[in-house]
Amino acid sequence: MQKNYVANQLICNKHDLFYWQNNISEVNFLLYLKDGIIPVEVKAGDTVRSKSLNAYFEKYKPKYMIRISARNFGFDKEKQIKSVLLYAVFCIEKDF
């Protein structure tokens, strides 16, 4: 259900939605933002480990990644992950 909500909010902000997968990993959304192609992972609950984001990061080295979950806003400098609360997905605009 969270992924559908996120997809709806992103479409309302005029994002084209794409996803990425390889043999063992899948990233929920790829967005073309001002900083390039940015992977977005939606996580339900408190578990926010992202093997898929890590796999994408190792292969393509995006400027940063976005994780949408119930966790508070933040930025993990080590992992280059911006955390966005589920209810604030509407804030992800093309110049994010």
mmCIF file of the C-alpha atoms, coordinates in Angstrom:
data_MODEL
# 
_entry.id   MODEL 
# 
loop_
_atom_site.group_PDB 
_atom_site.id 
_atom_site.type_symbol 
_atom_site.label_atom_id 
_atom_site.label_alt_id 
_atom_site.label_comp_id 
_atom_site.label_asym_id 
_atom_site.label_entity_id 
_atom_site.label_seq_id 
_atom_site.pdbx_PDB_ins_code 
_atom_site.Cartn_x 
_atom_site.Cartn_y 
_atom_site.Cartn_z 
_atom_site.occupancy 
_atom_site.B_iso_or_equiv 
_atom_site.pdbx_formal_charge 
_atom_site.auth_seq_id 
_atom_site.auth_comp_id 
_atom_site.auth_asym_id 
_atom_site.auth_atom_id 
_atom_site.pdbx_PDB_model_num 
ATOM 1  C CA . MET A 1 1  ? 0.000  0.000   0.000   1.00 0.00 ? 1  MET A CA 1 
ATOM 2  C CA . GLN A 1 2  ? 2.850  2.408   0.800   1.00 0.00 ? 2  GLN A CA 1 
ATOM 3  C CA . LYS A 1 3  ? 4.366  1.936   -2.659  1.00 0.00 ? 3  LYS A CA 1 
ATOM 4  C CA . ASN A 1 4  ? 1.053  2.804   -4.317  1.00 0.00 ? 4  ASN A CA 1 
ATOM 5  C CA . TYR A 1 5  ? 0.738  5.940   -2.183  1.00 0.00 ? 5  TYR A CA 1 
ATOM 6  C CA . VAL A 1 6  ? 4.309  6.972   -3.036  1.00 0.00 ? 6  VAL A CA 1 
ATOM 7  C CA . ALA A 1 7  ? 3.755  6.308   -6.752  1.00 0.00 ? 7  ALA A CA 1 
ATOM 8  C CA . ASN A 1 8  ? 0.587  8.424   -6.697  1.00 0.00 ? 8  ASN A CA 1 
ATOM 9  C CA . GLN A 1 9  ? 2.323  11.326  -4.941  1.00 0.00 ? 9  GLN A CA 1 
ATOM 10 C CA . LEU A 1 10 ? 5.297  11.207  -7.322  1.00 0.00 ? 10 LEU A CA 1 
ATOM 11 C CA . ILE A 1 11 ? 3.004  11.190  -10.353 1.00 0.00 ? 11 ILE A CA 1 
ATOM 12 C CA . CYS A 1 12 ? 1.158  14.215  -8.912  1.00 0.00 ? 12 CYS A CA 1 
ATOM 13 C CA . ASN A 1 13 ? 4.534  16.002  -8.863  1.00 0.00 ? 13 ASN A CA 1 
ATOM 14 C CA . LYS A 1 14 ? 4.987  15.199  -12.577 1.00 0.00 ? 14 LYS A CA 1 
ATOM 15 C CA . HIS A 1 15 ? 7.673  12.500  -12.118 1.00 0.00 ? 15 HIS A CA 1 
ATOM 16 C CA . ASP A 1 16 ? 8.029  9.764   -14.683 1.00 0.00 ? 16 ASP A CA 1 
ATOM 17 C CA . LEU A 1 17 ? 8.306  6.484   -12.791 1.00 0.00 ? 17 LEU A CA 1 
ATOM 18 C CA . PHE A 1 18 ? 10.903 3.850   -13.564 1.00 0.00 ? 18 PHE A CA 1 
ATOM 19 C CA . TYR A 1 19 ? 12.326 0.967   -11.563 1.00 0.00 ? 19 TYR A CA 1 
ATOM 20 C CA . TRP A 1 20 ? 15.559 -1.010  -11.617 1.00 0.00 ? 20 TRP A CA 1 
ATOM 21 C CA . GLN A 1 21 ? 16.270 -4.654  -11.044 1.00 0.00 ? 21 GLN A CA 1 
ATOM 22 C CA . ASN A 1 22 ? 19.059 -7.126  -11.515 1.00 0.00 ? 22 ASN A CA 1 
ATOM 23 C CA . ASN A 1 23 ? 19.146 -10.839 -10.709 1.00 0.00 ? 23 ASN A CA 1 
ATOM 24 C CA . ILE A 1 24 ? 18.701 -10.388 -6.945  1.00 0.00 ? 24 ILE A CA 1 
ATOM 25 C CA . SER A 1 25 ? 17.792 -6.740  -6.272  1.00 0.00 ? 25 SER A CA 1 
ATOM 26 C CA . GLU A 1 26 ? 15.030 -4.312  -7.168  1.00 0.00 ? 26 GLU A CA 1 
ATOM 27 C CA . VAL A 1 27 ? 14.760 -0.572  -6.524  1.00 0.00 ? 27 VAL A CA 1 
ATOM 28 C CA . ASN A 1 28 ? 11.182 0.676   -6.280  1.00 0.00 ? 28 ASN A CA 1 
ATOM 29 C CA . PHE A 1 29 ? 11.607 3.912   -8.229  1.00 0.00 ? 29 PHE A CA 1 
ATOM 30 C CA . LEU A 1 30 ? 14.204 5.781   -10.244 1.00 0.00 ? 30 LEU A CA 1 
ATOM 31 C CA . LEU A 1 31 ? 13.617 9.522   -10.510 1.00 0.00 ? 31 LEU A CA 1 
ATOM 32 C CA . TYR A 1 32 ? 15.307 12.016  -12.792 1.00 0.00 ? 32 TYR A CA 1 
ATOM 33 C CA . LEU A 1 33 ? 16.071 14.935  -10.477 1.00 0.00 ? 33 LEU A CA 1 
ATOM 34 C CA . LYS A 1 34 ? 18.385 17.947  -10.790 1.00 0.00 ? 34 LYS A CA 1 
ATOM 35 C CA . ASP A 1 35 ? 21.225 15.783  -9.408  1.00 0.00 ? 35 ASP A CA 1 
ATOM 36 C CA . GLY A 1 36 ? 20.725 13.031  -11.992 1.00 0.00 ? 36 GLY A CA 1 
ATOM 37 C CA . ILE A 1 37 ? 19.024 9.667   -11.743 1.00 0.00 ? 37 ILE A CA 1 
ATOM 38 C CA . ILE A 1 38 ? 18.235 8.997   -8.081  1.00 0.00 ? 38 ILE A CA 1 
ATOM 39 C CA . PRO A 1 39 ? 17.055 5.619   -6.714  1.00 0.00 ? 39 PRO A CA 1 
ATOM 40 C CA . VAL A 1 40 ? 14.126 5.637   -4.286  1.00 0.00 ? 40 VAL A CA 1 
ATOM 41 C CA . GLU A 1 41 ? 13.240 2.800   -1.927  1.00 0.00 ? 41 GLU A CA 1 
ATOM 42 C CA . VAL A 1 42 ? 9.980  2.594   0.038   1.00 0.00 ? 42 VAL A CA 1 
ATOM 43 C CA . LYS A 1 43 ? 10.155 0.770   3.361   1.00 0.00 ? 43 LYS A CA 1 
ATOM 44 C CA . ALA A 1 44 ? 7.214  -0.263  5.528   1.00 0.00 ? 44 ALA A CA 1 
ATOM 45 C CA . GLY A 1 45 ? 7.670  -0.362  9.281   1.00 0.00 ? 45 GLY A CA 1 
ATOM 46 C CA . ASP A 1 46 ? 10.857 0.305   11.198  1.00 0.00 ? 46 ASP A CA 1 
ATOM 47 C CA . THR A 1 47 ? 13.191 -1.977  9.252   1.00 0.00 ? 47 THR A CA 1 
ATOM 48 C CA . VAL A 1 48 ? 15.048 0.218   6.801   1.00 0.00 ? 48 VAL A CA 1 
ATOM 49 C CA . ARG A 1 49 ? 17.946 -1.945  5.615   1.00 0.00 ? 49 ARG A CA 1 
ATOM 50 C CA . SER A 1 50 ? 18.258 -1.574  1.869   1.00 0.00 ? 50 SER A CA 1 
ATOM 51 C CA . LYS A 1 51 ? 20.279 -4.246  0.106   1.00 0.00 ? 51 LYS A CA 1 
ATOM 52 C CA . SER A 1 52 ? 18.793 -3.145  -3.210  1.00 0.00 ? 52 SER A CA 1 
ATOM 53 C CA . LEU A 1 53 ? 19.826 0.493   -2.726  1.00 0.00 ? 53 LEU A CA 1 
ATOM 54 C CA . ASN A 1 54 ? 23.319 -0.652  -1.800  1.00 0.00 ? 54 ASN A CA 1 
ATOM 55 C CA . ALA A 1 55 ? 23.533 -2.816  -4.926  1.00 0.00 ? 55 ALA A CA 1 
ATOM 56 C CA . TYR A 1 56 ? 22.376 0.088   -7.102  1.00 0.00 ? 56 TYR A CA 1 
ATOM 57 C CA . PHE A 1 57 ? 24.839 2.457   -5.418  1.00 0.00 ? 57 PHE A CA 1 
ATOM 58 C CA . GLU A 1 58 ? 27.767 0.086   -5.979  1.00 0.00 ? 58 GLU A CA 1 
ATOM 59 C CA . LYS A 1 59 ? 26.957 -0.263  -9.670  1.00 0.00 ? 59 LYS A CA 1 
ATOM 60 C CA . TYR A 1 60 ? 25.953 3.292   -10.669 1.00 0.00 ? 60 TYR A CA 1 
ATOM 61 C CA . LYS A 1 61 ? 27.312 5.636   -7.938  1.00 0.00 ? 61 LYS A CA 1 
ATOM 62 C CA . PRO A 1 62 ? 24.403 8.128   -7.800  1.00 0.00 ? 62 PRO A CA 1 
ATOM 63 C CA . LYS A 1 63 ? 24.995 11.426  -6.000  1.00 0.00 ? 63 LYS A CA 1 
ATOM 64 C CA . TYR A 1 64 ? 22.638 10.209  -3.231  1.00 0.00 ? 64 TYR A CA 1 
ATOM 65 C CA . MET A 1 65 ? 19.692 7.879   -2.677  1.00 0.00 ? 65 MET A CA 1 
ATOM 66 C CA . ILE A 1 66 ? 16.255 8.410   -1.110  1.00 0.00 ? 66 ILE A CA 1 
ATOM 67 C CA . ARG A 1 67 ? 14.621 6.089   1.420   1.00 0.00 ? 67 ARG A CA 1 
ATOM 68 C CA . ILE A 1 68 ? 10.950 6.692   2.231   1.00 0.00 ? 68 ILE A CA 1 
ATOM 69 C CA . SER A 1 69 ? 9.783  5.199   5.526   1.00 0.00 ? 69 SER A CA 1 
ATOM 70 C CA . ALA A 1 70 ? 8.284  5.921   8.939   1.00 0.00 ? 70 ALA A CA 1 
ATOM 71 C CA . ARG A 1 71 ? 11.695 7.114   10.150  1.00 0.00 ? 71 ARG A CA 1 
ATOM 72 C CA . ASN A 1 72 ? 12.413 10.795  10.682  1.00 0.00 ? 72 ASN A CA 1 
ATOM 73 C CA . PHE A 1 73 ? 14.002 13.079  8.082   1.00 0.00 ? 73 PHE A CA 1 
ATOM 74 C CA . GLY A 1 74 ? 17.757 12.829  7.862   1.00 0.00 ? 74 GLY A CA 1 
ATOM 75 C CA . PHE A 1 75 ? 20.844 12.277  5.758   1.00 0.00 ? 75 PHE A CA 1 
ATOM 76 C CA . ASP A 1 76 ? 23.293 9.428   6.293   1.00 0.00 ? 76 ASP A CA 1 
ATOM 77 C CA . LYS A 1 77 ? 26.576 10.820  4.936   1.00 0.00 ? 77 LYS A CA 1 
ATOM 78 C CA . GLU A 1 78 ? 28.298 7.447   5.039   1.00 0.00 ? 78 GLU A CA 1 
ATOM 79 C CA . LYS A 1 79 ? 25.651 5.698   2.929   1.00 0.00 ? 79 LYS A CA 1 
ATOM 80 C CA . GLN A 1 80 ? 24.526 8.807   0.986   1.00 0.00 ? 80 GLN A CA 1 
ATOM 81 C CA . ILE A 1 81 ? 20.856 8.194   1.853   1.00 0.00 ? 81 ILE A CA 1 
ATOM 82 C CA . LYS A 1 82 ? 18.282 10.950  2.343   1.00 0.00 ? 82 LYS A CA 1 
ATOM 83 C CA . SER A 1 83 ? 15.465 9.800   4.623   1.00 0.00 ? 83 SER A CA 1 
ATOM 84 C CA . VAL A 1 84 ? 11.994 11.144  3.884   1.00 0.00 ? 84 VAL A CA 1 
ATOM 85 C CA . LEU A 1 85 ? 8.897  10.463  5.966   1.00 0.00 ? 85 LEU A CA 1 
ATOM 86 C CA . LEU A 1 86 ? 6.092  8.713   4.112   1.00 0.00 ? 86 LEU A CA 1 
ATOM 87 C CA . TYR A 1 87 ? 3.648  11.588  4.568   1.00 0.00 ? 87 TYR A CA 1 
ATOM 88 C CA . ALA A 1 88 ? 6.182  14.047  3.065   1.00 0.00 ? 88 ALA A CA 1 
ATOM 89 C CA . VAL A 1 89 ? 6.644  12.352  -0.303  1.00 0.00 ? 89 VAL A CA 1 
ATOM 90 C CA . PHE A 1 90 ? 4.851  15.277  -1.934  1.00 0.00 ? 90 PHE A CA 1 
ATOM 91 C CA . CYS A 1 91 ? 7.981  17.334  -1.117  1.00 0.00 ? 91 CYS A CA 1 
ATOM 92 C CA . ILE A 1 92 ? 10.062 15.364  -3.623  1.00 0.00 ? 92 ILE A CA 1 
ATOM 93 C CA . GLU A 1 93 ? 10.007 17.644  -6.617  1.00 0.00 ? 93 GLU A CA 1 
ATOM 94 C CA . LYS A 1 94 ? 12.236 17.709  -9.666  1.00 0.00 ? 94 LYS A CA 1 
ATOM 95 C CA . ASP A 1 95 ? 14.632 20.153  -7.976  1.00 0.00 ? 95 ASP A CA 1 
ATOM 96 C CA . PHE A 1 96 ? 14.861 18.086  -4.764  1.00 0.00 ? 96 PHE A CA 1 
# 
